[in-house]
Amino acid sequence: MSPRMDLPLLLAITVFFWLVAQAWTLLVFWAEEGATRPSAPVAPRPGPIRKDKKP
């Protein structure tokens, strides 16, 4: 390879690995947040409102 060809190849490899590192970081943050976040208690869903009931 000539020296002129080395620079674009090195830049392409650098950009590729930078993108992979960014994607990996986002994946790790997403996985850690899902694993360490306490789950909120789920409130029971209210049933349908019936207007024919008398108090």
SELUM-180746 format. One line per field, with one value per atom (N, C-alpha, C, CB): residue number from 1; residue in one letter; atom name; x, y, z. Coordinates in nm, 4 decimals, padded with zeros to 6 digits. Glycine has a CB too. Layout:
N
resi c(NUM, ...)
resn c(a, ...)
name c(CA, ...)
c1 c(X, ...)
c2 c(Y, ...)
c3 c(Z, ...)
***
This chain:
55
resi c(1, 1, 1, 1, 2, 2, 2, 2, 3, 3, 3, 3, 4, 4, 4, 4, 5, 5, 5, 5, 6, 6, 6, 6, 7, 7, 7, 7, 8, 8, 8, 8, 9, 9, 9, 9, 10, 10, 10, 10, 11, 11, 11, 11, 12, 12, 12, 12, 13, 13, 13, 13, 14, 14, 14, 14, 15, 15, 15, 15, 16, 16, 16, 16, 17, 17, 17, 17, 18, 18, 18, 18, 19, 19, 19, 19, 20, 20, 20, 20, 21, 21, 21, 21, 22, 22, 22, 22, 23, 23, 23, 23, 24, 24, 24, 24, 25, 25, 25, 25, 26, 26, 26, 26, 27, 27, 27, 27, 28, 28, 28, 28, 29, 29, 29, 29, 30, 30, 30, 30, 31, 31, 31, 31, 32, 32, 32, 32, 33, 33, 33, 33, 34, 34, 34, 34, 35, 35, 35, 35, 36, 36, 36, 36, 37, 37, 37, 37, 38, 38, 38, 38, 39, 39, 39, 39, 40, 40, 40, 40, 41, 41, 41, 41, 42, 42, 42, 42, 43, 43, 43, 43, 44, 44, 44, 44, 45, 45, 45, 45, 46, 46, 46, 46, 47, 47, 47, 47, 48, 48, 48, 48, 49, 49, 49, 49, 50, 50, 50, 50, 51, 51, 51, 51, 52, 52, 52, 52, 53, 53, 53, 53, 54, 54, 54, 54, 55, 55, 55, 55)
resn c(m, m, m, m, s, s, s, s, p, p, p, p, r, r, r, r, m, m, m, m, d, d, d, d, l, l, l, l, p, p, p, p, l, l, l, l, l, l, l, l, l, l, l, l, a, a, a, a, i, i, i, i, t, t, t, t, v, v, v, v, f, f, f, f, f, f, f, f, w, w, w, w, l, l, l, l, v, v, v, v, a, a, a, a, q, q, q, q, a, a, a, a, w, w, w, w, t, t, t, t, l, l, l, l, l, l, l, l, v, v, v, v, f, f, f, f, w, w, w, w, a, a, a, a, e, e, e, e, e, e, e, e, g, g, g, g, a, a, a, a, t, t, t, t, r, r, r, r, p, p, p, p, s, s, s, s, a, a, a, a, p, p, p, p, v, v, v, v, a, a, a, a, p, p, p, p, r, r, r, r, p, p, p, p, g, g, g, g, p, p, p, p, i, i, i, i, r, r, r, r, k, k, k, k, d, d, d, d, k, k, k, k, k, k, k, k, p, p, p, p)
name c(N, CA, C, CB, N, CA, C, CB, N, CA, C, CB, N, CA, C, CB, N, CA, C, CB, N, CA, C, CB, N, CA, C, CB, N, CA, C, CB, N, CA, C, CB, N, CA, C, CB, N, CA, C, CB, N, CA, C, CB, N, CA, C, CB, N, CA, C, CB, N, CA, C, CB, N, CA, C, CB, N, CA, C, CB, N, CA, C, CB, N, CA, C, CB, N, CA, C, CB, N, CA, C, CB, N, CA, C, CB, N, CA, C, CB, N, CA, C, CB, N, CA, C, CB, N, CA, C, CB, N, CA, C, CB, N, CA, C, CB, N, CA, C, CB, N, CA, C, CB, N, CA, C, CB, N, CA, C, CB, N, CA, C, CB, N, CA, C, CB, N, CA, C, CB, N, CA, C, CB, N, CA, C, CB, N, CA, C, CB, N, CA, C, CB, N, CA, C, CB, N, CA, C, CB, N, CA, C, CB, N, CA, C, CB, N, CA, C, CB, N, CA, C, CB, N, CA, C, CB, N, CA, C, CB, N, CA, C, CB, N, CA, C, CB, N, CA, C, CB, N, CA, C, CB, N, CA, C, CB, N, CA, C, CB, N, CA, C, CB, N, CA, C, CB)
c1 c(00.0837, 00.0000, 00.0873, -00.0948, 00.0404, 00.1147, 00.0755, 00.0887, 00.1603, 00.1269, -00.0020, 00.2405, -00.0369, -00.1601, -00.2840, -00.1639, -00.2717, -00.3853, -00.4000, -00.3704, -00.2921, -00.2977, -00.3852, -00.1585, -00.3808, -00.4556, -00.6069, -00.4195, -00.6657, -00.8106, -00.8506, -00.8585, -00.7677, -00.7979, -00.7934, -00.7000, -00.6920, -00.6828, -00.7981, -00.5495, -00.8369, -00.9511, -01.0793, -00.9664, -01.0990, -01.2188, -01.2224, -01.2251, -01.1074, -01.1012, -01.1274, -00.9641, -01.0716, -01.0919, -01.2384, -01.0080, -01.3023, -01.4440, -01.5279, -01.4923, -01.4959, -01.5707, -01.5606, -01.5190, -01.4398, -01.4233, -01.4837, -01.2759, -01.4811, -01.5439, -01.6951, -01.5125, -01.7560, -01.9002, -01.9347, -01.9493, -01.8517, -01.8751, -01.8636, -01.7753, -01.7663, -01.7501, -01.8695, -01.6215, -01.9218, -02.0390, -02.1606, -02.0696, -02.1804, -02.2942, -02.2794, -02.3063, -02.1578, -02.1344, -02.1618, -01.9897, -02.1191, -02.1428, -02.2921, -02.0738, -02.3660, -02.5107, -02.5765, -02.5728, -02.5312, -02.5862, -02.5587, -02.5283, -02.4378, -02.4023, -02.4839, -02.2514, -02.4984, -02.5790, -02.7232, -02.5724, -02.7780, -02.9165, -02.9321, -02.9602, -02.8373, -02.8462, -02.8298, -02.7406, -02.7376, -02.7177, -02.8391, -02.5929, -02.8970, -03.0147, -03.1310, -03.0556, -03.1470, -03.2552, -03.2310, -03.2720, -03.1057, -03.0742, -03.0747, -02.9399, -03.0464, -03.0332, -03.1515, -02.9074, -03.2407, -03.3538, -03.4563, -03.4184, -03.4984, -03.6024, -03.7346, -03.6161, -03.8033, -03.9300, -04.0357, -03.9738, -04.1132, -04.2188, -04.3338, -04.2665, -04.3994, -04.5135, -04.6256, -04.5641, -04.6845, -04.7894, -04.9225, -04.7931, -04.9894, -05.1196, -05.2250, -05.1546, -05.3229, -05.4273, -05.5051, -05.5238, -05.5375, -05.6124, -05.7569, -05.6052, -05.8107, -05.9501, -06.0423, -05.9867, -06.1501, -06.2470, -06.3316, -06.3365, -06.4265, -06.5124, -06.5987, -06.6010, -06.6229, -06.7056, -06.8520, -06.6729, -06.9240, -07.0658, -07.1460, -07.1035, -07.2276, -07.3062, -07.4388, -07.3322, -07.4754, -07.6049, -07.5989, -07.6580, -07.4802, -07.4680, -07.5166, -07.3237, -07.5879, -07.6331, -07.5518, -07.7866, -07.5086, -07.4275, -07.5053, -07.3647)
c2 c(-00.1187, 00.0000, 00.1239, 00.0005, 00.2200, 00.3454, 00.4296, 00.4228, 00.5234, 00.6093, 00.6881, 00.7055, 00.7194, 00.7945, 00.7098, 00.8460, 00.5792, 00.4913, 00.4598, 00.3624, 00.4715, 00.4354, 00.5302, 00.4329, 00.6581, 00.7536, 00.7335, 00.8949, 00.7232, 00.6990, 00.5665, 00.7021, 00.4644, 00.3359, 00.3472, 00.2285, 00.4127, 00.4300, 00.5144, 00.4941, 00.6174, 00.6979, 00.6171, 00.8200, 00.5342, 00.4507, 00.3506, 00.3766, 00.2900, 00.1949, 00.2659, 00.1243, 00.3853, 00.4627, 00.4983, 00.5899, 00.5447, 00.5808, 00.4571, 00.6467, 00.3461, 00.2227, 00.1823, 00.1089, 00.1784, 00.1386, 00.2411, 00.1187, 00.3686, 00.4704, 00.4475, 00.6122, 00.4157, 00.3883, 00.2628, 00.3733, 00.1612, 00.0393, 00.0679, -00.0710, 00.1494, 00.1835, 00.2622, 00.2642, 00.3547, 00.4312, 00.3406, 00.5424, 00.2513, 00.1591, 00.0668, 00.0753, 00.0205, -00.0666, 00.0081, -00.1202, 00.1339, 00.2127, 00.2313, 00.3488, 00.2636, 00.2792, 00.1482, 00.3283, 00.0381, -00.0917, -00.1231, -00.2015, -00.0939, -00.1207, -00.0320, -00.0982, 00.0972, 00.1854, 00.1390, 00.3295, 00.0972, 00.0503, -00.0758, 00.0227, -00.1672, -00.2924, -00.2683, -00.3915, -00.1799, -00.1524, -00.0830, -00.0669, 00.0094, 00.0785, -00.0179, 00.1940, -00.1081, -00.2059, -00.3039, -00.2815, -00.3349, -00.4322, -00.3705, -00.4952, -00.2407, -00.1806, -00.0929, -00.0995, -00.0652, 00.0220, -00.0575, 00.0806, -00.0075, -00.0796, -00.0678, -00.0242, -00.1768, -00.1741, -00.1080, -00.3181, -00.0215, 00.0476, -00.0496, 00.1752, -00.0417, -00.1302, -00.0948, -00.1197, -00.1961, -00.1758, -00.1629, -00.2926, -00.0509, -00.0291, -00.1071, 00.1228, -00.1610, -00.2333, -00.1374, -00.3046, -00.1863, -00.1029, -00.0927, -00.1605, 00.0266, 00.0393, -00.0226, 00.1874, -00.0782, -00.1383, -00.0299, -00.2387, -00.0711, 00.0279, 00.1015, -00.0392, 00.2258, 00.3073, 00.2795, 00.4605, 00.2355, 00.2060, 00.3161, 00.0663, 00.3800, 00.4930, 00.4500, 00.5936, 00.3238, 00.2819, 00.2416, 00.1668, 00.2390, 00.2098, 00.3272, 00.1758, 00.2954, 00.4011, 00.3917, 00.3893, 00.5051, 00.5018, 00.4627, 00.6352)
c3 c(00.0000, 00.0000, 00.0000, 00.1208, -00.0702, -00.0725, 00.0482, -00.2041, 00.0874, 00.2019, 00.1816, 00.2288, 00.0580, 00.0348, 00.0629, -00.1085, 00.0458, 00.0706, 00.2189, -00.0088, 00.2934, 00.4347, 00.5157, 00.4927, 00.4895, 00.5702, 00.5590, 00.5291, 00.4402, 00.4351, 00.4986, 00.2918, 00.4822, 00.5448, 00.6963, 00.4970, 00.7482, 00.8928, 00.9461, 00.9300, 00.8732, 00.9161, 00.9151, 00.8271, 00.8134, 00.8070, 00.9225, 00.6729, 00.9512, 01.0628, 01.1947, 01.0668, 01.2100, 01.3328, 01.3530, 01.3297, 01.2471, 01.2564, 01.2878, 01.1250, 01.2242, 01.2495, 01.3962, 01.1597, 01.4496, 01.5890, 01.6841, 01.6209, 01.6489, 01.7326, 01.7384, 01.6790, 01.6237, 01.6217, 01.7013, 01.4777, 01.6898, 01.7671, 01.9167, 01.7260, 01.9552, 02.0972, 02.1490, 02.1187, 02.0683, 02.1107, 02.1273, 02.0098, 02.0327, 02.0415, 02.1630, 01.9117, 02.1890, 02.3041, 02.4351, 02.3024, 02.4419, 02.5625, 02.5870, 02.5517, 02.4824, 02.4976, 02.5408, 02.3666, 02.4859, 02.5235, 02.6701, 02.4346, 02.7163, 02.8557, 02.9492, 02.8787, 02.9166, 03.0015, 03.0067, 02.9510, 02.8928, 02.8882, 02.9735, 02.7420, 02.9621, 03.0368, 03.1864, 02.9876, 03.2249, 03.3670, 03.4268, 03.3878, 03.3529, 03.4061, 03.4236, 03.3140, 03.3306, 03.3425, 03.4558, 03.2124, 03.4853, 03.5891, 03.7280, 03.5620, 03.7393, 03.8718, 03.9105, 03.8780, 03.8183, 03.8504, 03.9307, 03.7208, 04.0464, 04.1210, 04.0464, 04.2664, 04.0399, 03.9680, 04.0566, 03.9266, 03.9971, 04.0698, 04.0910, 03.9935, 04.2061, 04.2278, 04.1291, 04.3749, 04.0775, 03.9781, 04.0504, 03.8746, 04.0286, 04.0902, 04.0116, 04.0950, 04.0819, 04.0084, 03.9181, 04.1067, 03.8012, 03.7075, 03.7545, 03.5632, 03.7543, 03.7960, 03.6912, 03.8193, 03.7404, 03.6499, 03.5845, 03.7246, 03.5045, 03.4393, 03.5409, 03.3344, 03.5163, 03.6060, 03.5744, 03.5912, 03.6772, 03.6586, 03.7250, 03.7169, 03.6474, 03.7003, 03.7607, 03.5906, 03.7456, 03.7985, 03.9459, 03.7170, 04.0041, 04.1459, 04.2287, 04.1815, 04.3364, 04.4275, 04.5557, 04.4574, 04.6058, 04.7279, 04.8521, 04.7500)
***
